[in-house]
Amino acid sequence: QVQLVESGGGLVQAGGSLRLSCAASGRTFSIYVMGWFRQAPGKERESVAAIDYSGRSTNYADSVKGRFTISLDNAKNPVYLQMNSLKPEAPAVYYCATRRGVRASLRAGDEYDYWGQGTQVTVSS
């Protein structure tokens, strides 16, 4: 079992920044991909970013490319999502997830094995 705990969400004004963290514990995979997802009420879950276990390969959704950065701590834990130039969108819950794998491609949520409980992000206009 792998436990994931997100933190860092909150309320921020449009144009501002937030950094989300996701700490993993338990029997983590030796080769893995970490992903960040978000889901607003009434909308489908969206894959936002992914990073491989080495931290060298990343991938982003077009909607966040150039504004969000996913990274790993030097110790490979936690994984961060730096969000800049936030837009006044509907509040969303951001989740981190992990799956076995080598390539940091943006996969659907059902391909991930473990999930955190989520952290709320609200961007005011």
C-alpha positions as CSV (number, residue, x, y, z in Angstrom):
1,Q,0.0,0.0,0.0
2,V,1.1,3.5,-0.8
3,Q,-0.3,6.5,1.1
4,L,-0.3,9.9,-0.6
5,V,-1.0,13.1,1.3
6,E,-1.5,16.5,-0.5
7,S,-1.1,19.9,1.0
8,G,-0.8,23.5,0.0
9,G,-4.2,24.2,-1.4
10,G,-6.1,27.3,-0.5
11,L,-7.6,30.6,-1.8
12,V,-5.6,32.7,-4.1
13,Q,-6.3,35.7,-6.3
14,A,-6.2,35.4,-10.1
15,G,-2.6,35.8,-11.3
16,G,-1.2,34.5,-8.1
17,S,0.7,31.3,-7.2
18,L,0.4,28.3,-5.1
19,R,2.6,25.3,-4.5
20,L,1.0,22.0,-3.9
21,S,2.9,19.1,-2.2
22,C,2.3,15.4,-2.2
23,A,4.1,13.2,0.3
24,A,4.3,9.5,-0.3
25,S,4.7,6.8,2.3
26,G,4.4,3.0,2.6
27,R,5.6,0.6,0.0
28,T,6.3,3.0,-2.8
29,F,7.1,1.7,-6.3
30,S,10.8,1.7,-7.3
31,I,9.9,2.8,-10.8
32,Y,6.9,5.0,-11.0
33,V,5.2,8.0,-12.4
34,M,3.6,10.7,-10.2
35,G,0.7,12.6,-11.6
36,W,-1.4,15.6,-10.6
37,F,-5.1,15.7,-11.4
38,R,-7.9,18.2,-10.8
39,Q,-11.6,18.0,-10.7
40,A,-14.2,20.8,-10.5
41,P,-17.8,20.1,-9.5
42,G,-19.8,18.7,-12.3
43,K,-16.7,18.3,-14.5
44,E,-14.6,15.3,-15.5
45,R,-11.3,14.7,-13.7
46,E,-8.4,16.3,-15.7
47,S,-4.9,15.1,-15.9
48,V,-2.7,18.1,-15.3
49,A,0.9,17.0,-15.1
50,A,3.1,13.9,-14.7
51,I,6.7,13.2,-13.8
52,D,8.8,10.1,-13.9
53,Y,10.7,8.7,-10.9
54,S,14.0,10.2,-12.0
55,G,12.5,13.7,-12.1
56,R,13.9,14.2,-15.6
57,S,10.8,13.6,-17.7
58,T,7.6,15.7,-17.3
59,N,4.4,16.2,-19.2
60,Y,1.7,18.8,-19.0
61,A,-1.8,19.4,-20.1
62,D,-2.1,22.1,-22.7
63,S,-4.3,24.1,-20.3
64,V,-1.5,24.5,-17.8
65,K,1.6,24.4,-20.0
66,G,4.0,27.3,-19.3
67,R,2.2,28.1,-16.0
68,F,2.6,24.9,-13.9
69,T,5.7,23.0,-13.0
70,I,5.8,19.5,-11.6
71,S,9.0,18.5,-9.7
72,L,10.5,16.0,-7.3
73,D,12.4,16.8,-4.2
74,N,16.1,15.7,-4.3
75,A,15.0,12.7,-2.2
76,K,12.3,11.9,-4.7
77,N,9.6,12.7,-2.1
78,P,7.5,14.8,-2.0
79,V,6.4,15.8,-5.5
80,Y,5.4,19.4,-6.0
81,L,3.1,21.3,-8.3
82,Q,4.1,24.9,-8.7
83,M,1.1,26.8,-10.1
84,N,1.7,30.3,-11.4
85,S,-0.5,32.8,-13.2
86,L,-3.6,31.1,-11.8
87,K,-6.8,31.8,-13.7
88,P,-10.2,32.6,-12.1
89,E,-11.7,29.2,-12.8
90,A,-14.2,27.2,-10.8
91,P,-12.8,25.8,-7.6
92,A,-11.2,22.4,-8.0
93,V,-9.8,19.7,-5.9
94,Y,-6.3,18.7,-6.9
95,Y,-5.2,15.1,-6.4
96,C,-1.9,13.4,-6.7
97,A,-1.6,9.8,-7.8
98,T,1.0,7.3,-8.5
99,R,1.3,4.3,-10.9
100,R,4.0,1.9,-12.0
101,G,5.7,3.0,-15.1
102,V,8.6,4.6,-16.8
103,R,7.3,7.3,-19.1
104,A,5.7,10.4,-17.7
105,S,2.8,10.4,-20.2
106,L,-0.6,11.9,-19.2
107,R,-2.6,8.8,-18.6
108,A,-6.3,8.5,-17.5
109,G,-7.0,8.4,-13.9
110,D,-8.0,4.8,-13.9
111,E,-4.5,3.8,-14.9
112,Y,-3.2,5.1,-11.6
113,D,-2.9,2.8,-8.6
114,Y,-3.0,5.0,-5.5
115,W,-4.5,8.4,-4.8
116,G,-4.3,11.1,-2.2
117,Q,-7.4,12.6,-0.5
118,G,-7.1,15.9,-2.5
119,T,-6.6,19.5,-1.7
120,Q,-8.9,22.3,-2.6
121,V,-7.8,25.2,-4.8
122,T,-9.9,28.3,-5.3
123,V,-8.9,31.1,-7.5
124,S,-10.8,34.4,-7.1
125,S,-11.2,37.0,-9.8
